[in-house]
Amino acid sequence: MTARSSSLPRSAAVAAVVATALAGGLLAGSSAASATATASATASAETRIHDIQGTTRISPLAGQQVTDVSGIVTGVRTYGSKGFWFQDPEADSNAATSEGVFVFTSSAPTVAVGDAVKVSGTVGEYIPGGTPSGNQSVTQISKPAVTVVSSGNALPEPVTISAKSVPSSYAPEGDPAAGGSINALPLKPSAYALDYYESLEGSNVRIGSSRVVGATDPYAELWVTVKPGENDNRRGGTVYGSYTSQNTGRLQIQQLAPVSQRPFPKANVGDVLSGTTEGPLDFNRFGGYTLTARTLGTVTDRGLERESTRPQRRGELAVATYNVENLDPGDPQTKFDALAAAVVDNLASPDILTLEEIQDNNGAKNDGTVSAEETLKKFTTAIAAAGGPSYAWRTVDPVNNKDGGQPGGNIRNVFLFNPERVSFTDRGAGDATTATGVVREKGRAALTLSPGRIDPANAAWENSRKPLAGEFTFRGRTVFVIANHFGSKGGDEGLASHHQPPVRKSEVKRLEQAQSVNAFVKDILKAQRNADVLVLGDINDFEFSATTKALTADGALYPAVKSLPRSERYSYVFQGNSQVLDQILTSPSIGKFSYDSVHINAEFAEQNSDHDPQVIRFRP
């Protein structure tokens, strides 16, 4: 196990509990004065935990040695980052200072919950995920010498986190002089949610019965909200509607016991984590503030069901998009069958279906294979076996390892279509590096290559999936369909970053990609003003984002998800926020349509993909 490093200085404090008083369950000296931190000084023997934590995110004692810091053990972690939390049972009067702190032991700790201990060691700041992650740091004591004074003591009374205690404002604006960081700003726990949670870092906390807003994931964690009614919807989720509305009641829940010792409950969005959940408040690399449950409530199933869209009518064209999450022939047949059943039963066998994350014939095996014929044959066979149509397909194979995604997997965009309802117009022989263009034929727009890739030499598409354009005909009317899988949000800082607002560096590439697609759509509309154009796929960005604004620039496209009520606009659930990533955008000629975000995956612990498919129906 690699030791947690102290790569930042951090918040202040000092607390002492006399050993004999602790042994008797009493506390003397609660008015101990705070030590003044200096670069080289060793903290006083009277140091207490709230002096170590201090009133900002960075301890004023970071880098210093502390001696005989007293408290009661409130949680022990024997896996992952091993150590324990301990807490001063007598709090000071300052709401900004936490009374608990983590002790990093590197090996399995030998203390038990309820032990009164004295800890000596080095105060430091550990950044989960490292400095590049932008995460806030966790104050800790490392290289500890631990003395157990007594055992079986009552734990400090937990702080109840509730709808009333968590502020509605998420975070203060970062200090421009510090690069937008909030690290050095004084904590205002009554004003900002991030400050409130930080003021409880390492402390024993609890929540009452709370609604699940992020389903149990493979890492044995789920998300709840302590704020009923905060941007919630009819299915129990918490909808993410803007950069300034972060849903402050969200809290990640893990447990202290390894899953091998105590199975973690499976919960879907809308279920309730009933009873009391109690334990130390930590900061997690992949979710921010996390209640590491010593005592975990029970899940009450609220019976969330997977949605099904209505079938298209005779004169309607149904077009859908679905990210099938790295599908390759090596996946179990059960995955193919489940995805196929979703296409038939939940999506009502759309006439055209664009797919994202179709891998090549041997998946992640990195041997130069780029064809996905076997993947598509296995999938379309499964759809037919499920009672669906015999879909045909079109795609353009990528250059090996040039489109991002899992190395060797060669994910790409694909068209499936029902040849009994629509026809595909094949033009030329497009390849991975040749761009399709737009010409005017007999007064109408046409593609030079169909299927063909849009602007593949543009730097915006480097190491990213290139858009796939195709011409379809439905009841004598041409429909241009552009399948997309924009660059991911990988590398962006989390919502709980110490930069506020967080740095979203991935947006730069998606903005350029959106501009490229927008320019291509304008070429079609220039050739034929009333052309029917659909741009769809995993856009990896919100309906209110700069990416979407660039796609829709000059009125070329409209984000159809905006036709839904705000509470229904989502295709993905991330850290308890139900949000839009998958989109269908329409050209101006498609004025009337029926849109559906079909919720079959993102809200459930059992998923066939992490995305919900989208479908649009209209009369060309």
N, C-alpha and C positions, 0 to 999 in steps of 0.2 A: 504494500500500500504506500503510495507516494504521499508525503506529508503535505498538508494544506499550507500554502505559502502565505506570508504576510506581505502583500504587494502594495498596500495602501496604508497611510496613517489613518487613524479613525477616532471615534467619539470618547468623551471623558468620564472619569469617575473614581470613586473610592468608597469601600464599605468594610467595616470590621464587625465581627460578632465574637464576643469573648467565648472561649471554648467551653468553660463551665456553664455559662448561661445557655449556650446552644444545647449542651447535653441535657439541660433541664427543660428545654423547650421554651426558654425565655430569651429575651434580647435586651442587652444593655448598650448604652453608647449610641443611640439612634441619631443623636445630633452631631455625629462626627463631621468635622469640617472637610470640605473638598480640598484635595491636594492640587497645587498648581503644577501643571505639566511643564517640564523643560526638556530640551533635547537629550540631555545626558543624565538627568536625575533618576534615581531609583524611587519608585512610589513608596509612600509611607506604609508602615505595617498596619496602619489603621484604614487602609484602602478598602472601600466597599464597592459592591458591584455597580451601583448607580453612578459612582465616580468613574468607573471604567467605561460605562456606556456613554455618559455625558449627555449633552443637549444638542449635538449634531450627529451626523451619520458616521463621522470619523472620530475615534477615541482620542482624547487628548493625551492618553497614556500609551498610545501605540508605540511599540519599540522598547518600552520600558519593562523592567522586572517588577512584579508585585509579589508580596509576601503575605501568606496566611489570610487570604481573602475567604471569608466565611459564608456559608449558605447551606441550603437543603437541596439535595439532588431531586430533580423533578422529571428527568427522563434520561434513559441510557440507550445509545445507539451502538449496536454490535456488528453492524454491516455497513458497507459503503464508507463514508467518512466517520470513522469510529470516534466515540467520545461520549460526553454527557453534558446535560444542562444542570446548572444549579442556581439557586435564587435566594436572595436575602429575604427572610420572612417579614421584615419590617421595612416598609417603603418610606422613602422620603416624601416631601410635600410637592415635588416638582413632577408634573404630569409628563414632561418631555424625557425623563430619564427612566430607562428600563431597569428593572430589578433582577433580571436574569441574564445569563451569558453562557456561551458554549465553551467547553473545555475539550480541546482536540488532543486525544491520547494516542492516535495512530494505530494502536492495537486495542483489542477488546478491553473496555474499562472494567475495573474490579470493584467498582462501587455499585450500590443498589439504590433504587428510588426510595426516598425517605431517609437516606443517610445524611447526617450533618457532617460537613467536610470543611477542611481548610485547604486552599489551593494556592500554591506559589508557582509562578511561571512568567512567560513573556506575553504581554498584550500585543495583539496584532490584528490585522484586517485581511480576511480571506475573501477573494472575489470568486464566487462560483462561475466557472467557465472562463476565468482569466480576464485580464484587462480588456482585450479586444471585444469581449461580449458586451461591454457597457453596463454589466450588472452592478447593482449596489454590492457593497461588501458586507461581510458578517464579522462583527467583533468577536474575538475569541481569545482564549488563553492557551498557548501551546507550550510544549516541553514541560509539562506540569509535574510538580511534586504534590501528591494528594495524601492528606491525612484524614482518616475517618474518625470522627470524634464520638459519634453515637449513631445508632440505627433505629429504624421504626418510628421516626418523627413524622408528625402531621405535615402535609405539604402546604406551602403558602396558598392562600385562597386564590383561585384563578380569576383573572379578569374576564368578564363576559363580553364577547364581541357581538354586537347586535345592530339592528337597523338604526337605533337611536345613537349608538356610540360612534359609528363610522360616518365621517363627514361626506357630503355629496360632492365636493370638489376633490379632484383626484390628486393633484400635485402642484406645488408652486412652480412658477417659471424659473428655469435655471439661470444662474448668474452668467451673463455674457462674458464677463471678465475671466470666468473659469471655464470657458468653452461650453457653457450651457449646463454645467454640473450643479446639482443641488446638495452636494456633499457637505459643503461648509456652511450652508444656511441653517440658522436656528430652527429646530423642530417646532412646528405649530400643530400639535395633534388634534386640536379642536377645529382646525381650519381645513386640513388636507388629509385625505385617506392615507397616502403614502407616509406622511409624517405620523399619523396615528399608529399604523402598523409598525413603523420603525421604533416608536416609543415603547413598543411591547416586544421588540426583538429579544428572543431568548427567554421570555417570561412564560409562566404557566397561564394558559388562556383556555377558554371554552366557548362553544357555541351551543345553542339549543337546536331544536328540530329546524332543519334548513333544506330548501329545495335544491335538488341537483340540477346544475346548469351545464355540466360537462361530464359526459359518461365516463365510467371506469375505463382506463386505458391499459395497454399491455404492461405498463410499468407500475401497476397497482397504485393508482392515484385517481382522484376525481375532483370535480369542482362544485362548490355550492355557492349560493348567495344567501347572505343574512338579511337581504333587503327585499322582502316580498313586494312586487309591483314595480321594481326598477327595470323599466324597458322590457318587461316580460311579454310573452305571447301565449296564445291558447295552448301551445304544446309544452309549455313550462320552461322554455329557454329565455335567455337574456340577450336581447338583440343589440348588436354593436352598430350604432347609427351615425357616428361622426368621430373625428379625431379628438374632440373635446368632451365626449361623453364616454367615460371608460368603465362605467358600471362598477362603482366603488365597493359594492357589497360582495364581490366575488372573492373567494378564498379557496386555495388549493388544500386538499386533504390527503395526507399520507398516513402511514402508521409506523410506530417505532419497531414493532415486531417484524422480523422477516416473513415473507409470504409462506415460506416453508414451515414456519411455526404457527402462523395464524393466517388463514386465507383471507384475502381482501374481498369485500363484497362487490358483486356486479350490480351496477346501477345505470339506468338510462336517464336522459334528460326528463325532467318532470317528476321523477321519483323524489322521495323525501329521505334524507338522512335523519332518522328520528331519534329522540332522546338526547343525551348529552355526549358531545365529543370534546375531549379535553387532552391537553398536552402542551409542550413548548412550541412557541412560534419561531419558525426557522425562515431562512431565505433560500429558495431553491433555484438552481441554475435554469431550469426550464419552466419556471412559473412564478417566480417571485415569492411573496410571503406565503408560507405554508404551515398549516397546523399539523405538526407531527404527532399523531394521536397516540397517547398512552391508553386512553379509553375511547373506543370508537362506537358511535351510535349504530343502530341497525337500519337497513334500507327497507323502506316501505314502497312496494311496487305500485305505481299509479297507472300501469297498463298502457303505456305509450304504444301505438300501433304504427306500422309503416304505411305510408300513403300510396295511393294508386291514382293516376290521372285518368281522365275520361278518354275513351277512344275518339279519334278524329272522325268527323262526318265525311260523307262521300266527296263533297267538294272542297274539303279542307286538306291542306298539306301540313303534315305533322313533322317537325324537325326537332331533334333532341341532341344534347351533348352529354357525354359521360366520361369522367376520368376513372378508368378501371384499375388504376394503381399497379403499375408494373406487371401487367399480365403477360405470361409466357407459357409455353407448352409444359414446362416443368412444374407449374402450379398444380395443386390437386384438382382432380376432376370436379370435386365439390365446389371449388371456387368458380370454375367455368359454369357449372350448372346453376349456381346461385345468381351469378351475373346474368346468365341467359334468362332465368325465370324473372328477374327484375325487368329486363327489356320487354318481355312478353306481358307479364302480369301487372307490373307497376307503371311501365311507360306505354302500355297498350300498343306495342309494336309500331313505333314511329316509321314514317315513310323514309326518312333520312336520319341517320344517327352518326354523329361525329364522335370519334373515340380519341381520348388522350392516354398516353402511357401504354401503348401497345409495344411490347418488347419483341426483339428478333427471335429466331427459331430456337435458340438455346439460352435465352435469358441473359443472365449476368456473366456467362462464360465469355471471357474476353479473347476470342480467337479469330476475329475479323468477320464473323457472320453478320450480315445486315438484313437479309430477307426475313419477313415476318409471315410468309405464306402459311407455315404450319400453325402459328398462333391464331391467325384469322380463320383458317379452316376449322380448327378445333372449336373456336368460339361460335362461328356461324352454324356449325353442326349442332352444337348444344342449344342454340336458339331455336333451330328447327325442331329438335327433339322436345323442346318445351312447348311446342305448339305455335311457334312463331313462323314468320315467312322465311323463305330461303334467300337470305340476304346475299347480294353481290357486294364486292368491295373495290375501292380504288385507294391507292396510296403512292407515295414516292419514297423509296428506301434512302436513308441518310448515308452520308459518308461515315465510315466507322469511327465511333467515339467523337463525333463533331457536333452532336446535338444535346450534350449535357445529360443529366440523369445518371442512373447507376452505370458505372463503367462496364462496357461490354454489353449492356442491355439495349442500347440504340433505340430508345423510345421514339415514337413518331405519332403524328396525327393520321387518322384513317377515316375514310367515308365508308359507312355501310348504307345500302339502299335496297328497298324492296322493288325489284324490277317489274312486278305486277302493278305497281302504283306510279312509279316514276322511271324515267330513263336518264342515263348518264351520257353526256356528250363528250366522247373521247376526241381530243385534238392533240396531235403530235405525240412525242415520247419524252415527257418531262423527266429530268433527273435531279439529283440532289443539289447541283450547283448552277443549273440553268433557270433563269427567272421567267415566269410567265408574264405576259403583258396583256394589254387590252387594245382591241381594234374595233372599228365600226364596220359591220357587214350588213348590207341591205337595211340600213337605217337603225340597226340595233347593235348593242355591245356584244362582243365575243372575246373569249380568252384565246391567246396564241397557243397556250399549252393547257390541256385539261385532262387529268389533274396536273397541276403545276405548282411550283413553290414561289412565294412572293419574296422578291428582293433578297435572295439567299446570301449575296455577297456583302450586304450591308453589315457593318460592324455591330449593329444592334442585335443581330441574330447569332453572333459568335458564341459558340458553346451553348446554344439554346435551340429549341425546336423551331423550325421554320414553318410559317403558315402554309396551309395546303388549300389551294383554290380549285373549285370545280364548277362545271356547268351542269345543271339538271333541268329536265323538262317535266312539267306536271300539267296535264290537260292543255297542252299546247303552249304553255307559258314558260319562258326561261327563268330559272332562279339561280342566282350565283350564291354559292355557299363557301365561306372561308373559315376553315377550322384552325384553331389556335391553341397554343400552350405557351403562354408568356413565361418569362423568367420568374423563378421562385422568390420568396421573401427571405431566403437563406442569407445570413449575415446581418439582417436588421436587428437593432436592439429591441429588447422586450419592453412592454408597457411600463414595467417597474424599473426601468433603467435609471441610473443616476444622472443621465442627461434628460432634461425635460424641456421641450418635447424630445422623445427618443430619436436617435439618428436612424433614418430609414434609407440606407444607401442603395438598396436594391431597386428603389423606385426609378433611379436614373436610367437603367436599362429598359425597364418596362415602358417608361415614357417614350424612349426612342422607338421601341417596338410598336407602340400605339401610333406614333406619328407615321411610321412606315405603312401600317395597315390602313390608316386613314387616307393617306395619299393614294393608295391603290384603289380604295373604294371611290374616291373622287374621280379617278381615271375612268372607272366604269360609269359613273353618273354623268361624266362629261360626254361620254360616247352615247349614253342613253339616259336621259334625265329621269325617266320613270322606271328604271331597272329595279327589279326586286333583288336585294342583296341582304344576306344574313351573315353576320360576323359572330362567331360563337366559340365557346371552349372554356378552358381553364385560364382565365385572364390573370389569376393570382392577384387580383386587386379589387378594392371596394367600389361600389357604385358611385361614391362621392369622391373618389381619388383623382389625382392628377392624370393617372393613366386613363381612366374612363373619360375624363374631360378631353384628353387628346384624341381618343378614338372618335368622339362625337363632334370634334371641332368643325365649325362652319355648317353645322346641321347635317353632316353626312350620315350620321347614325343616331339612333336613340336606344338607350339602355332599357330593354323591355322589362327588366326586373322592377323598374320604378313604377310600372303599372300596378304592382301589388301594394297592399297596405304596408307601411313601414315595418310592422311587427312580423311580416311574412317574408321579408327580404333577407334570405340567408341560404347558403349551400354548404356551409362548413362550420364546425364548432372548434374554436381554438381558445384554450385557457378560459373556458366558461363563457366566451363571447360567441353568439351565433352571428355569422357574418357572411358577406358576399365574396366569393372568389370566382365562381363559375357564372358566366353571363351569356346572354344572347342579345345582340344588338341589331336593329332593323333599319333599313334605308327608308326615306320619306314615303315611298310608294306603298309601304306596308303599314297602312294607317290603322287598320282594325285587326286585332289579333287576340288570342287567348293564351295567357302565359301561366306556367306552373313550375314552381320549384318543388320537386317531388322528394319529400323527406323520407329516405329509406336507409340511410347510413349514418350520417354525421352525428345524430343524437343518440346512437345506440352503442352499447358496449360490444355487441357482436356486429361486425361490419364486413361487408364484401369489398368496400372501398371506403376511403375517408371523405369522399365527396358525395353530395347529392346531385343526381342528374337534373337537367333543366329541359323543358319542352315548350315549344311554341306551335300554335296552330293558326293558320290564316288561309284566306282564299286569294291566290295569286290573280 
